Amino acid sequence: MLDIALLPGEYAVCRLAAGSTLPDAMSNDLRDTDVVTVSWTSDGISVICPTDRAPAQTVVETVWRCLRVAAPMDLSGTGSLALLVDPLAEARVSVVTFSTFDTDYLLVPAVRLTEGIAALQRAGHRVTG
């Protein structure tokens, strides 16, 4: 069983064209609960951030809610992300994941948050927030 915290606010999964620059506002004055992650590839730049920080020139598909695994994760551990993604897939809830050095994050569509939390709880996880 994992402890999972529902972060406040709504999140955006954004796509910028390859070679774009990120606005300075992406990293300025982050609130304690804000999470921002950026991935660069030759195809483009992906940004996950609170919706109020989404760059104006990005493509944003839907509004997401962000869940954070509360305890630090062991990088050598295996299967912990599957323990979270599998119940969501079985409940037919879309999920976007990313990881930091310390933990894993999951985003579920805001309109499916109730179903997503219920699926995680049925799988034995504790969701707070």
KEKE-3310 file (N, C-alpha, C; in steps of 0.2 Angstrom, whole numbers, plus 5000, padded with zeros to 4 digits):
npx = (5004:5002:5005:4996:4996:4984:4987:4984:4974:4973:4981:4991:4996:5007:5013:5026:5034:5049:5064:5059:5058:5057:5045:5051:5042:5039:5047:5048:5043:5037:5024:5023:5017:5017:5021:5032:5037:5049:5052:5064:5065:5070:5058:5050:5045:5039:5029:5024:5013:5005:4989:4988:5001:5004:5012:5008:5008:5007:5000:4987:4978:4968:4962:4970:4972:4984:4993:5003:5016:5018:5028:5046:5053:5062:5075:5080:5070:5057:5042:5034:5027:5019:5010:5002:4998:4992:4979:4972:4972:4964:4952:4949:4954:4963:4981:4995:5012:5026:5042:5053:5069:5066:5052:5036:5024:5007:4996:4979:4964:4954:4940:4939:4943:4937:4934:4947:4953:4945:4948:4962:4960:4953:4963:4970:4978:4981:4973:4975:4970)
npy = (4994:5011:5028:5042:5058:5070:5084:5102:5111:5113:5105:5106:5098:5101:5106:5112:5118:5111:5118:5129:5142:5143:5152:5164:5165:5152:5146:5155:5161:5149:5141:5132:5119:5118:5109:5107:5101:5098:5091:5089:5085:5080:5081:5090:5100:5096:5101:5100:5107:5119:5125:5138:5142:5138:5140:5153:5150:5136:5119:5113:5099:5094:5096:5092:5083:5082:5069:5064:5052:5050:5046:5046:5038:5023:5022:5010:5001:4991:4990:4999:5010:5003:4997:5008:5013:5002:4999:5011:5009:4998:5003:5011:5024:5037:5041:5051:5050:5055:5056:5061:5063:5059:5054:5048:5054:5056:5060:5063:5064:5078:5077:5064:5061:5057:5043:5039:5040:5032:5019:5018:5017:5005:4997:4997:5008:5023:5038:5055:5072)
npz = (5000:4996:5001:4995:4990:4985:4976:4977:4966:4948:4934:4919:4904:4893:4876:4867:4853:4845:4850:4856:4868:4886:4895:4908:4919:4922:4931:4941:4958:4963:4971:4987:4985:4971:4956:4943:4928:4915:4899:4886:4869:4853:4846:4852:4866:4882:4895:4911:4922:4934:4929:4929:4926:4913:4898:4886:4872:4870:4867:4874:4880:4890:4907:4921:4937:4950:4957:4971:4976:4993:5001:5000:4986:4983:4972:4967:4968:4961:4951:4958:4952:4943:4952:4954:4942:4935:4942:4939:4925:4924:4928:4918:4917:4911:4912:4916:4919:4929:4935:4949:4957:4970:4971:4964:4952:4947:4935:4932:4922:4926:4926:4928:4941:4953:4950:4948:4960:4968:4962:4965:4979:4980:4976:4988:4991:5000:4999:5001:5004)
capx = (5000:5006:5001:4996:4993:4981:4989:4978:4974:4973:4987:4991:5001:5008:5018:5029:5038:5056:5068:5055:5061:5052:5045:5053:5037:5038:5050:5048:5038:5033:5021:5025:5014:5017:5026:5033:5042:5050:5056:5066:5067:5071:5052:5047:5046:5033:5029:5018:5013:4999:4986:4989:5008:5005:5014:5002:5009:5007:4995:4985:4973:4963:4964:4972:4974:4991:4994:5011:5017:5020:5035:5052:5054:5069:5077:5082:5064:5054:5035:5029:5023:5014:5005:4997:4995:4987:4972:4969:4970:4958:4946:4949:4956:4969:4986:5001:5016:5033:5046:5058:5074:5063:5045:5033:5018:5002:4991:4973:4960:4950:4934:4939:4947:4933:4935:4954:4954:4941:4952:4968:4958:4951:4969:4973:4982:4978:4974:4973:4970)
capy = (5000:5017:5034:5046:5065:5074:5091:5106:5115:5109:5105:5106:5095:5106:5104:5117:5116:5110:5125:5135:5144:5143:5159:5165:5164:5145:5144:5161:5161:5143:5139:5126:5113:5117:5105:5109:5097:5099:5086:5091:5080:5083:5082:5096:5101:5094:5104:5098:5113:5121:5128:5146:5144:5136:5145:5155:5147:5129:5115:5109:5095:5094:5098:5086:5083:5079:5064:5063:5047:5054:5044:5045:5031:5020:5021:5003:4997:4989:4989:5003:5014:4998:4997:5014:5013:4996:5000:5016:5007:4994:5008:5015:5031:5039:5043:5053:5049:5057:5054:5065:5058:5057:5051:5047:5058:5054:5065:5060:5070:5081:5074:5057:5061:5053:5036:5037:5039:5025:5014:5018:5015:4998:4993:4997:5014:5028:5045:5061:5079)
capz = (5000:4996:5003:4989:4991:4980:4976:4976:4959:4941:4930:4912:4900:4887:4871:4864:4847:4846:4849:4859:4875:4891:4899:4914:4924:4923:4937:4946:4963:4964:4978:4990:4982:4964:4953:4936:4925:4908:4895:4880:4864:4846:4843:4855:4873:4885:4901:4916:4927:4936:4923:4929:4924:4907:4893:4881:4865:4871:4865:4880:4878:4895:4913:4925:4944:4951:4963:4972:4981:4998:5004:4995:4983:4982:4965:4965:4969:4955:4952:4962:4948:4941:4957:4954:4935:4934:4944:4935:4918:4924:4929:4911:4919:4908:4917:4913:4925:4928:4942:4951:4961:4976:4971:4957:4951:4942:4933:4930:4920:4932:4926:4931:4947:4958:4948:4949:4968:4970:4959:4969:4986:4980:4976:4994:4993:5004:4995:5005:5001)
cpx = (5004:5002:5002:4993:4990:4984:4984:4979:4974:4979:4986:4997:5002:5013:5020:5033:5045:5059:5065:5059:5055:5052:5048:5048:5036:5041:5050:5042:5034:5030:5023:5023:5014:5023:5026:5039:5043:5054:5057:5067:5067:5064:5048:5049:5039:5034:5023:5018:5006:4996:4988:4997:5009:5007:5008:5002:5009:5000:4993:4978:4967:4966:4965:4973:4980:4991:5001:5011:5020:5026:5040:5052:5061:5070:5078:5076:5061:5046:5031:5025:5018:5008:5000:4994:4990:4980:4968:4967:4964:4951:4945:4950:4963:4974:4992:5006:5023:5036:5051:5063:5070:5056:5042:5026:5014:4998:4985:4968:4955:4943:4933:4942:4943:4934:4942:4955:4951:4945:4958:4966:4956:4957:4973:4978:4978:4979:4971:4974:4965)
cpy = (5006:5023:5039:5053:5068:5081:5096:5109:5110:5110:5104:5102:5098:5104:5111:5114:5116:5117:5130:5136:5144:5150:5159:5163:5156:5143:5150:5160:5155:5143:5133:5119:5113:5112:5107:5104:5098:5094:5089:5085:5083:5084:5088:5096:5100:5097:5102:5104:5115:5125:5135:5147:5141:5141:5146:5151:5139:5126:5112:5105:5095:5096:5092:5088:5079:5075:5063:5057:5050:5052:5044:5038:5029:5019:5014:4999:4996:4988:4994:5008:5009:4997:5002:5014:5008:4997:5005:5013:5002:4997:5012:5023:5033:5042:5045:5053:5053:5056:5059:5060:5055:5053:5051:5052:5055:5059:5061:5065:5072:5078:5067:5056:5056:5045:5034:5036:5033:5019:5013:5015:5008:4994:4993:5003:5019:5035:5050:5067:5081)
cpz = (5000:4998:4997:4991:4985:4981:4974:4968:4953:4938:4923:4909:4894:4882:4868:4858:4849:4846:4853:4866:4880:4894:4906:4920:4926:4930:4943:4951:4963:4971:4981:4987:4975:4962:4946:4934:4918:4905:4888:4875:4858:4843:4846:4863:4877:4892:4905:4921:4929:4930:4923:4927:4917:4902:4888:4875:4865:4868:4872:4879:4884:4902:4917:4932:4945:4958:4964:4977:4987:5001:4998:4992:4982:4974:4962:4965:4962:4956:4955:4958:4945:4946:4957:4947:4933:4936:4940:4928:4918:4925:4923:4913:4916:4913:4913:4920:4923:4935:4943:4955:4967:4976:4964:4958:4946:4941:4930:4927:4926:4932:4928:4937:4952:4956:4949:4956:4970:4968:4963:4976:4985:4979:4983:4996:4997:5000:5000:5001:4997)
residu = (MET:LEU:ASP:ILE:ALA:LEU:LEU:PRO:GLY:GLU:TYR:ALA:VAL:CYS:ARG:LEU:ALA:ALA:GLY:SER:THR:LEU:PRO:ASP:ALA:MET:SER:ASN:ASP:LEU:ARG:ASP:THR:ASP:VAL:VAL:THR:VAL:SER:TRP:THR:SER:ASP:GLY:ILE:SER:VAL:ILE:CYS:PRO:THR:ASP:ARG:ALA:PRO:ALA:GLN:THR:VAL:VAL:GLU:THR:VAL:TRP:ARG:CYS:LEU:ARG:VAL:ALA:ALA:PRO:MET:ASP:LEU:SER:GLY:THR:GLY:SER:LEU:ALA:LEU:LEU:VAL:ASP:PRO:LEU:ALA:GLU:ALA:ARG:VAL:SER:VAL:VAL:THR:PHE:SER:THR:PHE:ASP:THR:ASP:TYR:LEU:LEU:VAL:PRO:ALA:VAL:ARG:LEU:THR:GLU:GLY:ILE:ALA:ALA:LEU:GLN:ARG:ALA:GLY:HIS:ARG:VAL:THR:GLY)
# end
